Amino acid sequence: MTVNVTLRYLSKEQVTIKKEITLESSCTAGELSARIIHEEEEKEGIRFSGANIAMVVNGRLAAPEQSLKDGDEMLILPVAAGG
């Protein structure tokens, strides 16, 4: 079973990157975000670490264990803090 997901996230330069990803099997939001963060950290192009992200699937905040389905759209967003 393949799962096609549209993924968006910010690069180090604060440019939105959009990727169409085909997964060979089911995957969770947390697994996919960890994979993407690892790949981008190796290229030094990502602007956030896995410890401070929010995942949004189809417009709703997603838990790391949420399964991704064919056609889902996922955003990986840095969590902002301030005071």
N, C-alpha and C positions, 0 to 999 in steps of 0.2 A: 504494500500500500504506500503510495507516495502522497506527500502533503506539500502543497504549494502555499507559501507564506510571503506576504509583502512586508518587508522590514524597513523601518526608518530609524535613524539615530543621528546624533551630531558628531562631526569630526572635531579635531583639536582646533581647527580654524573656525569653528561654529558654523560649518556648512552642513546642511541636511543631506545625508546620504540615504539613498533609497536602493534596496536590493530586493530582487525577486529570488527567493530561495526555494529549492525543491529538496525536501527531506525524504529519505528512503523509508523511514518509519515514523511513527508518532513521536512527538517530542513535547516537553513542557516549556512554558515561557522562561522559566529559570535556566533550563538546559541550553536553550537557544541563546539567551542573553549572555550566559557564561562563555559559550563558544565564540560569539561575535566579539565580546570584550577581549578574550584571549587573542584572537586573530588580529584585532586592531592594535592591541598593546604591543604585539610583535612588530607592527609597522610604525608604531609611535604616532598613530593618527587619531586615537580616541581621546576625548577630553574628560572622561570620568572613569572611575574605578567601579568594580562590582559592588563595593560596599555602600555606595550612595546613589542607587538608581531606582527609578520607578518603571514598571512595565505596564503598558496599556495595550489591551487586545480588543479590537473592534470598538474603540472609544470608551472602554471601561477599564478601570484599574484592575490589574491581574495579579493574582498570587503566583509565586514561583512554581507551584505544583499544577497550575492550570494547563491542561492539555491543549495543544494547538491543533486546529482542524484545517482541512483543505479550504483555501480561500480567505483565511484569517489575515488581518492586518495588525501588525504589532509595532509599537513605538517603544524605544528604550530612551528614557529621559533622565538627565541628571537631576538630582534632588537639590533644590536651592535652600540655603539656610541664611539666616540673617538676624539682625536684631537692632 
